[in-house]
Amino acid sequence: LRGGTRRLGLVWNIRVRPDGAAYHHSGATRGFTAFAGFVPERRTAVVALANSTPALDQAFLQRAYTTLVTLHRQG
């Protein structure tokens, strides 16, 4: 999307932000949930793994993304 704030590149979700783009990807299978995200401009990354089935509210994944954005802003 031209001028948009969301893009997708090789299965990475890309959130374009004024202070640098945040790349992230998450997934889950029975009994496991994973999140990986990074902000190249700030050399910041977060990986979060859980040995539990993903919850319907996706709180684990949301918390992992929020952690990435918080670390990015503090960088």
N, CA, C and O of each residue as an XYZ file, in Angstrom:
300
protein
N       0.839     -1.192      0.000
C       0.000      0.000      0.000
C       0.875      1.243      0.000
O       1.686      1.438      0.905
N       0.718      2.044     -0.965
C       1.493      3.280     -1.015
C       0.997      4.251      0.046
O      -0.195      4.541      0.148
N       1.934      4.736      0.821
C       1.583      5.706      1.846
C       0.931      5.101      3.073
O       0.621      5.823      4.021
N       0.713      3.773      3.079
C       0.099      3.113      4.223
C       1.108      2.840      5.322
O       2.307      3.054      5.142
N       0.630      2.374      6.443
C       1.518      2.091      7.560
C       1.751      0.600      7.760
O       2.502      0.215      8.656
N       1.125     -0.250      6.948
C       1.309     -1.694      7.063
C       1.735     -2.257      5.721
O       1.201     -1.896      4.673
N       2.724     -3.162      5.781
C       3.177     -3.854      4.583
C       3.542     -5.278      4.972
O       3.662     -5.591      6.156
N       3.717     -6.126      3.992
C       4.089     -7.517      4.233
C       5.260     -7.850      3.332
O       5.208     -7.593      2.129
N       6.326     -8.422      3.898
C       7.488     -8.783      3.112
C       8.006    -10.144      3.533
O       8.500    -10.296      4.651
N       7.906    -11.125      2.672
C       8.381    -12.482      2.959
C       7.881    -12.971      4.314
O       8.674    -13.408      5.148
N       6.634    -12.902      4.526
C       5.867    -13.304      5.712
C       6.176    -12.487      6.968
O       5.701    -12.833      8.050
N       6.952    -11.425      6.853
C       7.162    -10.525      7.982
C       6.124     -9.411      7.887
O       5.942     -8.815      6.825
N       5.458     -9.135      8.978
C       4.576     -7.972      9.049
C       5.470     -6.768      9.286
O       6.384     -6.825     10.109
N       5.218     -5.692      8.579
C       6.039     -4.495      8.696
C       5.153     -3.334      9.111
O       4.228     -2.951      8.395
N       5.449     -2.783     10.273
C       4.740     -1.603     10.752
C       5.648     -0.407     10.549
O       6.647     -0.254     11.253
N       5.308      0.442      9.591
C       6.098      1.635      9.330
C       5.755      2.656     10.400
O       4.592      3.005     10.602
N       6.794      3.127     11.084
C       6.622      4.081     12.173
C       7.517      5.282     11.890
O       8.510      5.144     11.175
N       7.200      6.435     12.419
C       8.046      7.611     12.185
C       9.489      7.411     12.658
O      10.413      7.992     12.089
N       9.681      6.603     13.683
C      11.016      6.401     14.256
C      11.673      5.096     13.785
O      12.651      4.657     14.390
N      11.165      4.479     12.736
C      11.753      3.257     12.185
C      10.728      2.149     12.075
O       9.816      2.051     12.896
N      10.880      1.315     11.061
C       9.931      0.226     10.824
C      10.162     -0.920     11.800
O      11.304     -1.254     12.118
N       9.072     -1.522     12.274
C       9.129     -2.700     13.150
C       8.671     -3.908     12.336
O       7.573     -3.905     11.778
N       9.508     -4.933     12.270
C       9.210     -6.173     11.558
C       8.859     -7.230     12.588
O       9.547     -7.363     13.600
N       7.785     -7.991     12.341
C       7.442     -9.044     13.304
C       6.696    -10.171     12.615
O       6.079     -9.999     11.564
N       6.778    -11.326     13.247
C       6.086    -12.514     12.754
C       5.740    -13.373     13.966
O       6.516    -13.469     14.916
N       4.585    -13.982     13.920
C       4.179    -14.869     15.013
C       3.459    -16.074     14.437
O       3.009    -16.069     13.291
N       3.364    -17.091     15.251
C       2.674    -18.287     14.812
C       2.418    -19.217     15.976
O       2.966    -19.044     17.065
N       1.583    -20.199     15.733
C       1.248    -21.139     16.794
C       0.794    -22.461     16.198
O       0.248    -22.518     15.096
N       1.033    -23.504     16.947
C       0.512    -24.823     16.658
C      -0.010    -25.371     17.972
O       0.059    -24.692     18.997
N      -0.521    -26.564     17.958
C      -1.024    -27.136     19.210
C       0.073    -27.163     20.269
O       1.073    -27.867     20.128
N      -0.125    -26.403     21.304
C       0.787    -26.438     22.435
C       1.965    -25.488     22.375
O       2.759    -25.454     23.315
N       2.112    -24.715     21.308
C       3.259    -23.819     21.206
C       2.857    -22.502     20.542
O       2.028    -22.472     19.633
N       3.469    -21.413     21.021
C       3.236    -20.096     20.442
C       4.588    -19.401     20.337
O       5.423    -19.532     21.232
N       4.812    -18.661     19.247
C       6.097    -17.995     19.046
C       5.906    -16.605     18.453
O       4.969    -16.356     17.695
N       6.818    -15.706     18.819
C       6.856    -14.344     18.299
C       8.313    -13.963     18.081
O       9.164    -14.249     18.922
N       8.598    -13.325     16.964
C       9.922    -12.758     16.712
C       9.709    -11.393     16.070
O       8.896    -11.244     15.158
N      10.444    -10.407     16.554
C      10.323     -9.069     15.995
C      11.623     -8.309     16.125
O      12.428     -8.577     17.018
N      11.824     -7.350     15.222
C      13.041     -6.551     15.294
C      12.830     -5.190     14.644
O      11.948     -5.012     13.803
N      13.657     -4.238     15.053
C      13.676     -2.892     14.491
C      15.117     -2.631     14.075
O      15.951     -2.306     14.920
N      15.428     -2.769     12.784
C      16.813     -2.647     12.331
C      17.477     -1.309     12.682
O      18.645     -1.286     13.067
N      16.748     -0.203     12.553
C      17.334      1.114     12.814
C      17.828      1.258     14.248
O      18.782      1.992     14.508
N      17.188      0.567     15.167
C      17.553      0.657     16.585
C      18.344     -0.554     17.074
O      18.756     -0.610     18.233
N      18.556     -1.531     16.171
C      19.262     -2.762     16.540
C      18.603     -3.403     17.777
O      19.274     -3.799     18.730
N      17.275     -3.488     17.721
C      16.461     -4.030     18.803
C      15.701     -5.245     18.298
O      15.170     -5.238     17.188
N      15.652     -6.298     19.125
C      14.923     -7.509     18.741
C      14.302     -8.160     19.974
O      14.813     -8.035     21.087
N      13.197     -8.852     19.751
C      12.523     -9.609     20.806
C      12.100    -10.955     20.222
O      11.534    -11.023     19.131
N      12.384    -12.019     20.964
C      11.881    -13.350     20.633
C      11.177    -13.865     21.874
O      11.746    -13.854     22.966
N       9.943    -14.314     21.712
C       9.165    -14.842     22.837
C       8.582    -16.192     22.431
O       7.968    -16.325     21.372
N       8.784    -17.181     23.283
C       8.299    -18.537     23.024
C       7.484    -19.016     24.211
O       7.821    -18.723     25.358
N       6.418    -19.748     23.945
C       5.585    -20.302     25.019
C       5.223    -21.739     24.671
O       4.910    -22.056     23.523
N       5.269    -22.589     25.665
C       4.864    -23.980     25.440
C       3.422    -24.166     25.890
O       3.110    -25.015     26.726
N       2.558    -23.349     25.312
C       1.131    -23.436     25.603
C       0.341    -23.108     24.340
O       0.830    -22.422     23.442
N      -0.853    -23.598     24.293
C      -1.741    -23.320     23.171
C      -2.094    -21.838     23.182
O      -2.316    -21.274     24.253
N      -2.151    -21.197     22.027
C      -2.466    -19.769     22.003
C      -3.868    -19.492     22.549
O      -4.819    -20.220     22.266
N      -3.966    -18.434     23.329
C      -5.256    -18.027     23.880
C      -6.046    -17.280     22.809
O      -5.466    -16.685     21.901
N      -7.338    -17.316     22.919
C      -8.183    -16.616     21.947
C      -7.939    -15.111     21.941
O      -8.072    -14.467     20.900
N      -7.584    -14.545     23.095
C      -7.364    -13.095     23.158
C      -5.970    -12.693     22.666
O      -5.680    -11.502     22.554
N      -5.114    -13.658     22.375
C      -3.759    -13.436     21.870
C      -2.946    -12.514     22.764
O      -2.111    -11.756     22.271
N      -3.177    -12.568     24.071
C      -2.483    -11.689     25.013
C      -0.971    -11.889     24.970
O      -0.221    -10.918     25.064
N      -0.514    -13.129     24.831
C       0.920    -13.412     24.785
C       1.575    -12.694     23.604
O       2.605    -12.038     23.761
N       0.974    -12.820     22.431
C       1.535    -12.193     21.239
C       1.460    -10.674     21.322
O       2.392     -9.983     20.908
N       0.372    -10.155     21.846
C       0.243     -8.711     21.994
C       1.278     -8.175     22.970
O       1.861     -7.117     22.730
N       1.516     -8.885     24.064
C       2.513     -8.443     25.041
C       3.914     -8.465     24.431
O       4.722     -7.576     24.696
N       4.201     -9.480     23.615
C       5.512     -9.557     22.961
C       5.700     -8.374     22.014
O       6.764     -7.753     22.005
N       4.682     -8.058     21.220
C       4.767     -6.914     20.307
C       4.915     -5.610     21.088
O       5.718     -4.755     20.716
N       4.161     -5.453     22.149
C       4.248     -4.246     22.975
C       5.647     -4.102     23.571
O       6.170     -2.991     23.662
N       6.250     -5.208     23.973
C       7.614     -5.183     24.493
C       8.583     -4.700     23.426
O       9.457     -3.882     23.712
N       8.443     -5.192     22.200
C       9.310     -4.751     21.098
C       9.179     -3.248     20.896
O      10.190     -2.551     20.803
N       7.963     -2.741     20.828
C       7.740     -1.317     20.577
C       8.279     -0.492     21.749
O       8.872      0.565     21.530
N       8.086     -0.948     22.970
C       8.584     -0.224     24.147
C      10.109     -0.151     24.133
O      10.682      0.914     24.367
N      10.765     -1.273     23.859
C      12.236     -1.265     23.791
C      12.716     -0.370     22.660
O      13.720      0.329     22.796
N      12.009     -0.393     21.562
C      12.354      0.441     20.410
C      12.301      1.920     20.771
O      13.196      2.683     20.405
N      11.277      2.319     21.475
C      11.124      3.731     21.858
C      12.176      4.158     22.865
O      12.591      5.317     22.866
N      12.618      3.241     23.729
C      13.611      3.572     24.749
C      15.030      3.636     24.186
O      15.919      4.266     24.759
N      15.222      2.945     23.014
C      16.542      2.829     22.412
C      17.192      4.124     22.186
O      18.314      4.173     21.681
